[in-house]
């Protein structure tokens, strides 16, 4: 499994990458915002899963999500929003925009494993 991890916090990316590696997944590509994430997605296909933060500079996660969901080349890429945005309206908004799942930070390795379906 190849994962693209998009989060503006290097600390959060490190924590999430450690959790992902702990599940036996070592092919992780990182990006610091949605714009960089789009470039990495383009350069690194095939990507199986994108773990996406909501609040980021340059291009936020929801904008990234909506943009990616308009592109046929990425229609099969699963996207999990991983964010501190926990209001029900925000969760619904992300799911309607095309997110496959939603994780509220901070999350446990067990919750991540469940969302990944492994």
ZILIN-V883524 format. One record per pair of residues at least 4 apart in sequence whose ideal C-beta (glycine too) atoms are under 8 Angstrom apart, sorted by the first residue. I is the first residue (numbers start at 0). J is the second residue. Records with the same first field share a line. If there is no record, write none. Layout:
# ZILIN-V883524
I = J, J
This chain:
# ZILIN-V883524
0 = 24, 26, 47, 48, 115, 117
1 = 26, 27, 28, 43, 45, 46, 47, 48
2 = 19, 24, 26, 27, 28, 46, 47, 48, 49, 50
3 = 27, 28, 29, 30, 36, 39, 40, 43, 46, 48, 49, 50
4 = 12, 15, 16, 19, 27, 28, 29, 30, 49, 50
5 = 29, 30, 31, 32, 33, 35, 36, 39, 49, 50, 51, 52, 55, 60, 63
6 = 11, 12, 15, 31, 50, 51, 52, 55, 81
7 = 31, 32, 52, 54, 55, 56
8 = 12, 52
9 = 13, 31
10 = 14
11 = 15, 52, 104
12 = 16, 29, 31
13 = 17
14 = 18, 105
15 = 19, 50, 81, 111
16 = 20, 27, 29
17 = 21
18 = 22, 108, 111
19 = 24, 27, 50, 111
20 = 24, 25, 27
21 = 108
22 = 108, 111, 112, 115, 117
28 = 39, 43, 46
29 = 39
30 = 35, 36, 38, 39
31 = 35, 55
32 = 36, 55, 56, 57, 58
33 = 37, 51, 55, 57, 58, 59, 60, 62, 63, 66
34 = 38, 57, 58
35 = 39, 57
36 = 40, 49, 51, 58, 63
37 = 41, 58, 63, 66, 67
38 = 42
39 = 43
40 = 44, 46, 49, 67, 73, 76
44 = 72, 73
46 = 73, 76
47 = 76, 77
48 = 76, 77, 78, 79, 115
49 = 67, 76, 77, 78, 79
50 = 79, 81, 102
51 = 60, 63, 64, 78, 79, 80, 81, 82, 98
52 = 60, 80, 81, 82
53 = 59, 60, 61, 80, 82, 83, 84, 89, 93
54 = 59, 60, 82, 83, 84
55 = 59, 60
58 = 62, 63, 66
59 = 63
60 = 64, 80, 82, 93
61 = 65, 92, 93, 96
62 = 66
63 = 67
64 = 68, 78, 80, 93, 96, 97, 98
65 = 69, 96, 97
66 = 70
67 = 73, 76, 78, 97
68 = 73, 74, 96, 97
70 = 74
77 = 99, 100
78 = 97, 98, 99, 100
79 = 98, 99, 100, 101, 102, 114, 115
80 = 84, 90, 93, 98, 100, 101, 102
81 = 102, 104, 106
82 = 89, 101, 102, 103, 104
83 = 103, 104
84 = 89, 90, 93, 103
85 = 89, 90, 103
86 = 90
87 = 91
88 = 92
89 = 93
90 = 94, 101
91 = 95
92 = 96
93 = 98, 101
94 = 98, 101
100 = 114
102 = 106, 110, 111, 114
106 = 110, 111
107 = 111
108 = 112
109 = 113
110 = 114
111 = 115
112 = 117
